[in-house]
Amino acid sequence: MKPDSTVIKQRYDRLAPYFDGLEAVMEGLFFKSWRKQLWAKVDGRHILEVGAGTGKNFGYYPADARITAIDFSSKMLEQAMQKSKRKNIPVDLSLMDVQSLCYADNSFDTVIASFVFCSVPLPLKGLKELYRVCKPGGQVLLLEHVLSSNRVLAKAMNFINPAVVALVGANINRDTVKNVKGCPFESVRVDEHSSDIIKLIEARK
Ligand SMILES: C[S@@+](CC[C@H](N)C(=O)[O-])C[C@H]1O[C@@H](n2cnc3c(N)ncnc32)[C@H](O)[C@@H]1O
């Protein structure tokens, strides 16, 4: 499928009211503990979360940090805004595309995302933006599902990928570790607790 931002946005706009409910089982069984591990790695005071969605990471935000969060789906962002009011989460939320961030170079101590680069239409362009807005010595932290290294499973994932994109806007066959390594980071590390399909990636600028 063509990497069309409008189509992907529409998918998430459509999913937004049901998103938390649809992911509830996976969230409880798996995602919750991954999120804890991801956010435990955050350092510095000024944090940017990209593709914040409905705000499922709000509960993991460090209390003493200043958090800015963006998403390009207005309906997902609407859910996040309601949640931030309901739960009294101090976060500065904006409608923005990660492929073209409006922040100055070297702005944030940590730039973070969970399950976002499966959907970003031009992932390398988005990752280069994360690199640009991250401070020198700062870090980019990503929790992403990727293509399996098992040949049979990878073949099946590649086969059903077009249907998954059409349905929910996410690709299940991205090589996000390779994409991160395609940016000029000082170091890129994949956490040893990562699984075959879920990767916790730490990139240092
Ligand atoms: C699978 S959801 C994950 C949401 C949230 N990070 C989480 O962990 O639940 C992917 C999110 O990334 C957002 N997204 C995808 N491409 C984007 C882009 N180019 N710019 C900003 N947000 C984007 C989507 O709108 C959606 O809210």
The ligand as an ORCA input file, in Angstrom:
! r2SCAN-3c Opt
* xyz 0 1
  C      -0.867      1.880     17.356
  S      -1.148      3.531     17.854
  C      -0.151      3.612     19.338
  C      -0.589      4.716     20.259
  C       0.201      4.827     21.563
  N       1.573      5.221     21.317
  C       0.167      3.550     22.346
  O       1.205      3.033     22.730
  O      -0.958      3.090     22.620
  C      -0.177      4.464     16.698
  C      -0.342      5.954     16.850
  O       0.653      6.608     16.055
  C       0.049      7.710     15.422
  N       0.827      8.055     14.229
  C       1.075      7.275     13.161
  N       1.798      7.947     12.244
  C       2.008      9.182     12.761
  C       2.664     10.346     12.269
  N       3.226     10.369     11.057
  N       2.714     11.434     13.066
  C       2.115     11.431     14.284
  N       1.435     10.380     14.790
  C       1.395      9.255     14.035
  C      -1.356      7.232     15.100
  O      -2.255      8.301     14.855
  C      -1.698      6.448     16.377
  O      -2.275      7.268     17.348
*
